[in-house]
Amino acid sequence: MDRKWWTLLVVCSATFMLLLDVTIVIVALPEIQTGLHAGFADVQWVIDAYALTLASLLLTAGSLADLYGRRLLFVVGFGIFTVGSLLCGLSQSALMLIASRGVQGVGGAILFATSLALLAHSFRGRDRGVAFGVWGAVTGIATSLGPILGGLITTGISWRGIFLVNVPIGVVAIALTLRKVAESRPPVAHRPDWAGFATLTAGLVGLVYGLIRAGEAGWTETAVLACIIGGAAMIVMFALVETRVAHPMFDLSLLRTPTFLGGSIAAMAINGSLYAMFVYLVLFLQNDLGYSALGTGLRMLVVSMVALVASTAAGRLSSMVPARFLVGPGLLLTGIGLLLMTGLDAGSDWTHLIPGFLVAGFGSGMVNPPLASTAVGVVPPARTGMASGANTTFRQIGMAVSIAALGSIFSSRLASGINGTLDGVPALRGQGDRIADTLRQGEADSLFAGTAPNARAALGNAIRTGFAGAINDLLVVAGVIALVGGVIALFLIRPKDFVNHAPPPTRPDAPQTGPTATDQSRSQPEGSPQPQAQPQAGVQPRVSPQLGT
């Protein structure tokens, strides 16, 4: 088999692992909490540790790949991700799992930064279209299968299996890459922007830590305020650094283009609304309604399958319909779907969520294909790597910050909801904060065991009522985030901002040799790396469907 098809095989393997890991872990969160006796904050960090390292390192990893070779960095990234997966599967404490998820994020950032650049270098002409078509199909399959595979492995084996399954895949893929994949470098490379990397990482970690800590200690605690203020200060410092270094990891002047700014806000909004809510919807389905991981995965499949169908249609329409009329309405539908899920109470079943699942899933499917190409559609070919990487970074920032903020709201609302329901139960009156703290630590069994038998029914009703009320509040907040993002996208994404990426005309007999513009830029999985002619201003080439990666 030709080396380029081996390249496609290993790149698709990496993509499948990375995207599957997002949804498969979310479905297993309640089992992880029980297995490791983890607290609610630990559950948030299991997701955010991965998202933060990915967001912080992604653009820096692209610079390293330019300097030392894409194949070399791809192998290094695969190795780090595989080791991180092994450590996750062997974790004996919540802290070890969180740290191991951070290791996975480092490897994931390197893989994201190099995967499509390897494909763009290996394929030309019609074969390139075939390769990216296959890659696009893999992204759709991975994100759709995540909930059901996560449920199957967690229920049939254990939550550790969702991580350990990556190890043999990683070992085989690394061996194939070393033997079958050709090395490539762009003609021009710059050293990484370490100052930008350090300030962005410190800012994001400080902000997210402060938000998660606020859910446990309250917003007035000195450490919480210090972390949030310090994190915000470091993000401001990052912006100042990027205006002064010779080769910034993120050129802030891109934000002066309304369409790029609108697309960046939309990227944060889609991941900060529906995809962040997945964490809490899974907790509701398992911890409150009592479904197994497999049962939860089957129910979450409603969202992912509708999104896959919608994204396939949107991918076809994106070559004919301006991006603003897919991204904006898609986010509006996502927000409407989230609001349709509200109205939960102590007696609600999962079927209450189905209308919202369908609408929000369809809306998110409309957003992803045009949003991915919007990031690279407004910049010259030489800057598509930075633009696409920034789109992925904004997605991960939206995910990490929103999960932390929603968690703080959830903790506060859960306690107040339980207190309100127990006002008429003398034995438990005023104990909402203690009950909520015990639930956040995953100790529901001990809570009921320590409650008088004649008060347990009232306690169960209070917990269900408080849980449903807290989820309702989160759905409202997430819905507003999506609606605001949709309105901004409609106003800021403009046809006149798009750049014509069509190559200059050549003689019919001119040989097609040398690197393309795409080969000279770093490409991330959130955007198509191919410079394609656009039929008209603002109409984007079709790209593959993706969920909140």
C-alpha positions as CSV (number, residue, x, y, z in Angstrom):
1,M,0.0,0.0,0.0
2,D,1.2,3.5,-0.9
3,R,2.8,5.5,2.0
4,K,0.1,8.2,1.7
5,W,-2.7,5.7,2.6
6,W,-0.7,4.6,5.6
7,T,-0.6,8.2,6.6
8,L,-4.4,8.5,6.2
9,L,-4.8,5.3,8.4
10,V,-2.7,6.6,11.3
11,V,-4.1,10.2,11.1
12,C,-7.7,8.7,11.2
13,S,-6.7,6.5,14.2
14,A,-5.4,9.6,16.1
15,T,-8.5,11.6,15.2
16,F,-10.8,8.7,16.2
17,M,-9.1,8.4,19.6
18,L,-9.1,12.1,20.3
19,L,-12.7,12.8,19.4
20,L,-14.0,9.6,21.0
21,D,-12.2,10.5,24.2
22,V,-14.3,13.6,24.6
23,T,-17.8,12.0,24.8
24,I,-16.7,8.6,26.1
25,V,-15.3,10.1,29.3
26,I,-18.3,12.3,30.0
27,V,-20.6,9.2,30.1
28,A,-18.3,7.5,32.6
29,L,-18.0,10.5,35.0
30,P,-20.5,9.2,37.6
31,E,-18.7,5.8,37.7
32,I,-15.4,7.5,38.0
33,Q,-16.7,9.6,40.9
34,T,-17.9,6.4,42.7
35,G,-14.8,4.3,41.9
36,L,-12.3,6.9,43.1
37,H,-14.5,8.4,45.9
38,A,-14.1,11.7,44.1
39,G,-15.8,15.0,44.8
40,F,-17.9,17.1,42.5
41,A,-14.9,19.4,41.8
42,D,-12.8,16.5,40.9
43,V,-15.4,15.4,38.3
44,Q,-15.2,18.9,36.7
45,W,-11.4,18.8,36.7
46,V,-11.4,15.4,34.9
47,I,-12.8,17.3,31.9
48,D,-11.2,20.7,32.4
49,A,-7.6,19.3,32.9
50,Y,-7.8,17.9,29.3
51,A,-9.5,21.0,27.8
52,L,-7.1,23.5,29.5
53,T,-3.9,21.7,28.4
54,L,-5.3,21.3,24.9
55,A,-6.2,25.0,24.7
56,S,-2.9,26.2,26.2
57,L,-0.5,24.1,24.1
58,L,-2.2,23.7,20.7
59,L,-0.7,26.7,18.9
60,T,2.7,26.2,20.6
61,A,2.6,22.5,19.4
62,G,2.1,23.7,15.9
63,S,5.3,25.9,16.1
64,L,7.3,22.9,17.5
65,A,6.0,20.7,14.6
66,D,7.2,23.4,12.1
67,L,10.7,23.4,13.7
68,Y,11.3,19.7,14.3
69,G,9.1,18.0,11.8
70,R,5.4,17.0,11.7
71,R,6.0,13.3,11.8
72,L,8.4,13.5,14.7
73,L,5.9,15.6,16.7
74,F,3.0,13.4,15.7
75,V,4.9,10.4,17.1
76,V,5.7,12.3,20.3
77,G,2.1,13.4,20.7
78,F,0.8,9.9,20.1
79,G,3.3,8.5,22.7
80,I,2.3,11.1,25.3
81,F,-1.4,10.6,24.7
82,T,-0.9,6.8,25.0
83,V,1.1,7.0,28.2
84,G,-1.5,9.5,29.6
85,S,-4.3,7.0,28.7
86,L,-2.4,4.2,30.5
87,L,-2.0,6.4,33.6
88,C,-5.6,7.3,33.5
89,G,-6.6,3.7,33.4
90,L,-4.3,2.8,36.3
91,S,-5.3,5.8,38.5
92,Q,-5.8,5.1,42.2
93,S,-7.0,8.6,43.2
94,A,-8.8,11.5,41.7
95,L,-5.7,13.6,41.8
96,M,-3.8,11.0,39.8
97,L,-6.6,10.8,37.2
98,I,-6.7,14.6,36.8
99,A,-3.0,14.8,36.3
100,S,-3.1,12.0,33.8
101,R,-5.9,13.8,31.9
102,G,-3.5,16.7,31.7
103,V,-0.9,14.5,30.2
104,Q,-3.5,13.3,27.7
105,G,-4.2,16.9,26.8
106,V,-0.6,17.6,26.1
107,G,-0.5,14.6,23.7
108,G,-3.9,15.6,22.2
109,A,-2.7,19.2,21.5
110,I,0.3,17.9,19.5
111,L,-1.8,15.4,17.6
112,F,-4.4,18.1,16.8
113,A,-1.7,20.4,15.6
114,T,0.0,17.9,13.2
115,S,-2.7,15.5,12.0
116,L,-4.2,17.4,9.0
117,A,-0.9,19.0,8.1
118,L,0.4,15.4,7.5
119,L,-2.5,14.7,5.3
120,A,-2.2,17.9,3.4
121,H,1.5,17.1,2.7
122,S,0.8,13.5,1.6
123,F,-2.1,14.0,-0.8
124,R,-2.6,16.0,-4.0
125,G,-5.4,16.5,-6.5
126,R,-8.4,14.1,-6.4
127,D,-6.8,11.9,-3.8
128,R,-6.7,14.8,-1.4
129,G,-10.5,15.1,-1.6
130,V,-10.9,11.3,-1.0
131,A,-8.5,11.5,2.0
132,F,-10.3,14.4,3.7
133,G,-13.7,12.8,2.9
134,V,-12.5,9.6,4.8
135,W,-11.2,11.7,7.6
136,G,-14.5,13.6,7.8
137,A,-16.4,10.4,8.0
138,V,-14.2,9.2,10.9
139,T,-14.8,12.4,12.8
140,G,-18.6,12.0,12.5
141,I,-18.5,8.3,13.5
142,A,-16.2,9.0,16.5
143,T,-18.4,11.7,18.0
144,S,-21.6,9.8,17.4
145,L,-20.3,6.5,18.8
146,G,-18.8,8.1,21.9
147,P,-21.9,7.9,24.2
148,I,-22.8,4.3,23.3
149,L,-19.2,3.0,23.4
150,G,-18.6,4.8,26.7
151,G,-21.7,3.2,28.1
152,L,-20.8,-0.3,26.8
153,I,-17.2,-0.2,28.1
154,T,-18.1,1.3,31.4
155,T,-21.0,-1.0,32.1
156,G,-19.5,-4.1,30.6
157,I,-15.9,-3.7,31.9
158,S,-15.3,-0.6,34.0
159,W,-14.6,3.0,33.6
160,R,-10.8,2.2,33.4
161,G,-11.5,0.4,30.1
162,I,-12.3,3.7,28.3
163,F,-8.7,4.8,28.8
164,L,-6.9,1.5,28.5
165,V,-8.4,0.7,25.1
166,N,-6.3,3.6,23.7
167,V,-3.0,1.9,24.6
168,P,-2.8,-0.9,22.0
169,I,-4.2,1.5,19.4
170,G,-1.5,4.0,20.2
171,V,1.4,1.4,20.2
172,V,0.4,0.1,16.7
173,A,-0.2,3.6,15.3
174,I,3.3,4.8,16.5
175,A,5.0,1.8,14.9
176,L,3.1,2.4,11.6
177,T,4.0,6.1,11.7
178,L,7.7,5.5,12.1
179,R,7.7,2.9,9.3
180,K,5.2,4.3,6.8
181,V,4.8,8.0,7.2
182,A,7.1,10.5,5.5
183,E,8.5,13.5,7.4
184,S,7.6,17.0,6.4
185,R,8.4,20.6,7.4
186,P,7.2,23.9,6.0
187,P,9.7,26.1,4.2
188,V,9.7,28.7,7.0
189,A,9.4,28.0,10.7
190,H,9.5,30.2,13.8
191,R,10.4,29.4,17.4
192,P,7.5,28.9,19.8
193,D,6.1,31.9,21.7
194,W,6.9,30.6,25.2
195,A,5.9,33.9,26.9
196,G,2.5,33.7,25.3
197,F,2.1,30.1,26.2
198,A,3.0,30.7,29.9
199,T,0.7,33.7,30.3
200,L,-2.3,32.0,28.6
201,T,-1.8,28.8,30.6
202,A,-1.5,30.7,33.9
203,G,-4.6,32.8,33.1
204,L,-6.8,30.0,32.1
205,V,-5.8,27.7,35.0
206,G,-6.3,30.6,37.6
207,L,-9.7,31.5,36.2
208,V,-11.0,27.9,36.0
209,Y,-9.6,27.0,39.4
210,G,-11.3,30.1,41.0
211,L,-14.6,29.2,39.4
212,I,-14.5,25.6,40.5
213,R,-13.4,26.6,44.0
214,A,-16.2,29.1,44.2
215,G,-18.7,26.2,44.0
216,E,-17.2,24.7,47.2
217,A,-16.2,27.7,49.3
218,G,-18.4,30.6,48.0
219,W,-17.6,33.6,45.9
220,T,-16.4,35.8,48.8
221,E,-13.5,33.5,49.8
222,T,-10.1,35.3,49.5
223,A,-8.5,32.5,47.5
224,V,-11.4,32.4,45.1
225,L,-11.2,36.1,44.4
226,A,-7.4,36.0,44.1
227,C,-7.5,33.2,41.6
228,I,-10.2,34.8,39.4
229,I,-8.6,38.3,39.5
230,G,-5.1,36.8,39.0
231,G,-6.3,34.7,36.1
232,A,-8.0,37.7,34.4
233,A,-4.8,39.7,34.9
234,M,-2.7,37.0,33.3
235,I,-5.0,36.9,30.3
236,V,-4.6,40.6,29.9
237,M,-0.8,40.1,30.2
238,F,-1.1,37.4,27.4
239,A,-2.8,40.0,25.2
240,L,0.0,42.5,25.9
241,V,2.7,39.9,25.2
242,E,1.2,39.0,21.9
243,T,1.4,42.6,20.7
244,R,5.1,42.7,21.5
245,V,6.7,39.5,20.4
246,A,8.0,39.1,16.9
247,H,6.1,35.9,16.1
248,P,3.1,35.6,18.4
249,M,1.3,32.3,18.9
250,F,-1.9,34.2,18.2
251,D,-2.1,37.3,16.1
252,L,-4.6,39.5,18.0
253,S,-5.1,41.6,14.8
254,L,-7.3,38.7,13.5
255,L,-9.9,39.8,16.0
256,R,-10.3,43.1,14.2
257,T,-12.0,41.1,11.4
258,P,-15.6,41.0,12.4
259,T,-16.2,37.5,10.9
260,F,-13.2,36.0,12.7
261,L,-14.4,37.6,15.9
262,G,-17.9,36.4,15.4
263,G,-16.7,32.9,14.6
264,S,-14.5,32.8,17.7
265,I,-17.4,33.9,19.9
266,A,-19.6,31.2,18.2
267,A,-16.9,28.6,18.9
268,M,-16.9,29.4,22.6
269,A,-20.7,29.6,22.6
270,I,-21.3,26.1,21.1
271,N,-18.8,24.4,23.4
272,G,-19.8,26.6,26.4
273,S,-23.5,25.8,26.0
274,L,-24.6,22.4,24.8
275,Y,-21.3,20.5,25.1
276,A,-20.6,21.8,28.6
277,M,-24.1,20.9,29.6
278,F,-23.4,17.3,28.6
279,V,-21.5,16.9,31.9
280,Y,-24.5,17.9,34.0
281,L,-27.1,16.1,31.9
282,V,-25.1,12.8,32.3
283,L,-25.0,13.4,36.1
284,F,-28.8,14.0,36.0
285,L,-29.4,10.8,34.1
286,Q,-27.2,8.6,36.2
287,N,-27.2,10.2,39.7
288,D,-30.7,11.5,39.8
289,L,-32.7,9.2,37.5
290,G,-30.5,6.1,38.2
291,Y,-29.7,5.0,34.7
292,S,-26.5,3.0,34.1
293,A,-23.7,4.3,32.0
294,L,-25.0,2.2,29.0
295,G,-28.5,3.5,29.5
296,T,-27.2,7.0,29.7
297,G,-25.1,6.5,26.5
298,L,-28.2,5.2,24.6
299,R,-30.2,8.3,25.6
300,M,-27.4,10.7,24.8
301,L,-27.2,9.0,21.4
302,V,-30.4,10.9,20.5
303,V,-28.4,14.2,20.5
304,S,-25.3,12.9,18.7
305,M,-27.2,11.1,15.9
306,V,-29.4,14.1,15.1
307,A,-26.2,16.3,15.1
308,L,-24.5,13.9,12.7
309,V,-27.5,14.0,10.3
310,A,-27.7,17.8,10.5
311,S,-23.9,18.3,10.1
312,T,-23.9,16.1,7.0
313,A,-26.6,18.3,5.5
314,A,-24.9,21.5,6.6
315,G,-21.7,20.3,5.1
316,R,-23.4,20.0,1.7
317,L,-25.2,23.4,2.1
318,S,-22.0,25.2,3.2
319,S,-20.9,25.4,-0.4
320,M,-24.1,27.2,-1.3
321,V,-25.3,29.0,1.8
322,P,-23.4,31.9,3.5
323,A,-21.9,30.8,6.8
324,R,-23.8,33.3,8.9
325,F,-27.1,31.7,7.9
326,L,-25.9,28.3,9.2
327,V,-23.9,29.3,12.3
328,G,-26.3,31.9,13.6
329,P,-29.5,30.0,13.2
330,G,-27.8,26.8,14.4
331,L,-26.8,28.4,17.6
332,L,-30.3,29.9,18.0
333,L,-31.7,26.4,17.6
334,T,-29.2,25.1,20.1
335,G,-30.3,27.7,22.6
336,I,-34.0,27.0,22.0
337,G,-33.4,23.3,22.4
338,L,-31.7,23.8,25.8
339,L,-34.6,26.0,27.0
340,L,-37.0,23.3,25.9
341,M,-35.3,20.9,28.3
342,T,-36.2,23.2,31.3
343,G,-39.2,22.5,33.5
344,L,-37.7,19.4,35.2
345,D,-39.1,18.4,38.6
346,A,-38.8,15.6,41.1
347,G,-41.0,13.3,39.0
348,S,-39.5,14.0,35.5
349,D,-38.2,11.2,33.4
350,W,-35.6,11.4,30.7
351,T,-38.4,11.6,28.0
352,H,-38.9,15.2,29.1
353,L,-35.5,16.0,27.5
354,I,-36.3,14.5,24.1
355,P,-37.7,17.5,22.3
356,G,-34.8,19.6,23.5
357,F,-32.3,16.9,22.5
358,L,-33.7,16.9,19.0
359,V,-33.7,20.6,18.5
360,A,-30.4,21.3,20.2
361,G,-28.7,18.4,18.4
362,F,-29.9,19.6,15.0
363,G,-28.8,23.1,15.8
364,S,-25.3,22.1,16.9
365,G,-25.0,20.0,13.7
366,M,-25.7,23.1,11.6
367,V,-23.0,25.0,13.4
368,N,-19.9,22.8,13.2
369,P,-19.1,22.5,9.5
370,P,-19.5,26.2,8.5
371,L,-17.9,27.3,11.8
372,A,-14.8,25.3,11.1
373,S,-14.3,26.8,7.7
374,T,-15.2,30.3,8.8
375,A,-12.0,30.4,10.9
376,V,-9.8,29.9,7.9
377,G,-12.0,31.5,5.3
378,V,-11.1,35.1,6.4
379,V,-7.3,34.8,6.4
380,P,-4.8,34.3,3.6
381,P,-3.6,30.7,3.0
382,A,-0.3,31.3,4.9
383,R,-2.2,32.1,8.1
384,T,-4.8,29.3,8.0
385,G,-2.9,27.3,10.5
386,M,-3.0,30.0,13.2
387,A,-6.6,30.8,12.4
388,S,-7.7,27.1,12.6
389,G,-5.7,26.5,15.8
390,A,-7.3,29.6,17.4
391,N,-10.7,28.2,16.5
392,T,-9.9,25.0,18.4
393,T,-8.4,27.0,21.3
394,F,-11.5,29.1,21.6
395,R,-13.7,26.0,21.7
396,Q,-11.7,24.5,24.5
397,I,-11.7,27.7,26.5
398,G,-15.4,27.9,26.2
399,M,-15.8,24.3,27.4
400,A,-13.4,24.6,30.3
401,V,-14.7,28.0,31.6
402,S,-18.3,27.1,31.2
403,I,-18.0,23.7,33.0
404,A,-16.4,25.5,35.9
405,A,-18.9,28.3,36.0
406,L,-21.9,26.1,35.6
407,G,-20.6,23.9,38.4
408,S,-20.5,26.8,40.8
409,I,-24.1,27.7,39.9
410,F,-25.1,24.0,40.3
411,S,-23.6,23.7,43.7
412,S,-25.3,26.9,45.0
413,R,-28.7,26.0,43.5
414,L,-28.6,22.4,44.7
415,A,-28.2,23.5,48.3
416,S,-30.9,26.2,48.2
417,G,-33.3,23.8,46.4
418,I,-32.9,21.1,49.1
419,N,-33.3,23.7,51.9
420,G,-36.5,25.0,50.4
421,T,-38.0,21.5,50.1
422,L,-37.0,20.5,53.6
423,D,-38.6,23.4,55.4
424,G,-41.5,21.3,56.4
425,V,-39.4,18.4,57.6
426,P,-38.3,19.2,61.2
427,A,-35.6,16.4,61.4
428,L,-33.8,17.8,58.3
429,R,-34.8,21.5,58.3
430,G,-31.8,23.8,57.4
431,Q,-29.5,21.0,56.5
432,G,-29.5,21.7,52.8
433,D,-25.8,22.8,52.7
434,R,-24.6,19.7,54.5
435,I,-26.7,17.4,52.3
436,A,-25.5,19.2,49.1
437,D,-21.8,18.9,50.3
438,T,-22.3,15.2,51.0
439,L,-23.8,14.7,47.5
440,R,-20.9,16.6,45.9
441,Q,-18.5,14.2,47.5
442,G,-20.4,11.3,46.0
443,E,-21.5,9.9,49.4
444,A,-25.3,9.6,48.8
445,D,-25.4,6.1,50.3
446,S,-23.8,7.2,53.6
447,L,-26.2,10.2,53.6
448,F,-29.3,8.0,53.5
449,A,-27.8,5.5,56.0
450,G,-27.3,8.3,58.5
451,T,-30.9,9.6,58.1
452,A,-33.8,8.4,60.2
453,P,-35.9,5.9,58.3
454,N,-39.0,8.0,58.6
455,A,-37.3,11.0,57.0
456,R,-35.6,9.1,54.1
457,A,-38.5,9.5,51.7
458,A,-38.6,13.3,52.3
459,L,-34.8,13.4,51.9
460,G,-35.0,11.6,48.5
461,N,-37.8,13.9,47.3
462,A,-35.7,17.0,48.4
463,I,-32.6,15.7,46.6
464,R,-34.6,15.0,43.4
465,T,-36.3,18.4,43.6
466,G,-33.0,20.2,44.3
467,F,-31.2,18.4,41.5
468,A,-34.0,19.1,39.0
469,G,-34.0,22.8,39.9
470,A,-30.3,23.1,39.6
471,I,-30.3,21.5,36.2
472,N,-33.1,23.8,35.1
473,D,-31.0,26.8,36.1
474,L,-28.0,25.5,34.2
475,L,-30.1,24.9,31.1
476,V,-31.3,28.5,31.2
477,V,-27.8,29.8,31.5
478,A,-26.5,27.5,28.7
479,G,-29.4,28.4,26.5
480,V,-28.8,32.1,26.9
481,I,-25.1,31.6,26.0
482,A,-26.1,29.8,22.8
483,L,-28.8,32.4,21.9
484,V,-26.3,35.3,22.5
485,G,-23.7,33.6,20.4
486,G,-26.2,33.0,17.6
487,V,-27.2,36.7,17.5
488,I,-23.6,37.8,17.5
489,A,-22.7,35.4,14.7
490,L,-25.6,36.7,12.6
491,F,-24.4,40.3,13.0
492,L,-20.6,39.8,12.8
493,I,-20.1,37.0,10.2
494,R,-20.1,39.0,6.9
495,P,-19.7,37.8,3.3
496,K,-17.3,40.6,2.5
497,D,-14.7,39.4,5.0
498,F,-14.0,36.1,3.3
499,V,-10.8,35.7,1.3
500,N,-10.7,34.0,-2.1
501,H,-8.5,31.0,-1.6
502,A,-8.6,30.0,-5.3
503,P,-5.1,29.3,-6.6
504,P,-3.8,31.6,-9.4
505,P,-4.5,30.2,-12.9
506,T,-1.8,28.1,-14.5
507,R,-1.1,26.8,-18.0
508,P,-2.9,23.5,-18.7
509,D,0.5,21.8,-19.2
510,A,2.1,23.2,-16.1
511,P,3.2,20.5,-13.7
512,Q,1.7,20.5,-10.3
513,T,4.8,20.4,-8.1
514,G,6.0,22.0,-4.9
515,P,4.3,22.5,-1.6
516,T,0.8,24.1,-1.6
517,A,-0.1,27.0,0.7
518,T,-1.7,24.5,3.0
519,D,1.6,22.6,3.3
520,Q,3.2,25.8,4.5
521,S,0.7,26.3,7.3
522,R,-0.3,24.3,10.3
523,S,-3.8,22.8,10.2
524,Q,-6.0,21.8,13.1
525,P,-9.0,19.4,13.0
526,E,-11.4,22.3,13.5
527,G,-11.1,23.5,9.9
528,S,-10.5,22.3,6.4
529,P,-6.8,22.7,5.5
530,Q,-7.5,22.8,1.8
531,P,-7.3,26.1,-0.1
532,Q,-10.4,25.8,-2.1
533,A,-12.2,28.2,-4.5
534,Q,-15.3,29.7,-3.0
535,P,-18.3,30.0,-5.3
536,Q,-19.2,33.4,-3.9
537,A,-18.1,35.7,-1.0
538,G,-19.1,34.3,2.4
539,V,-20.0,30.8,1.0
540,Q,-17.7,28.2,2.6
541,P,-16.3,25.0,1.2
542,R,-17.8,21.8,2.7
543,V,-16.0,20.5,5.7
544,S,-16.5,17.5,7.9
545,P,-19.0,17.3,10.7
546,Q,-17.7,17.5,14.3
547,L,-19.0,17.7,17.8
548,G,-17.5,19.7,20.5
549,T,-13.9,18.8,20.1
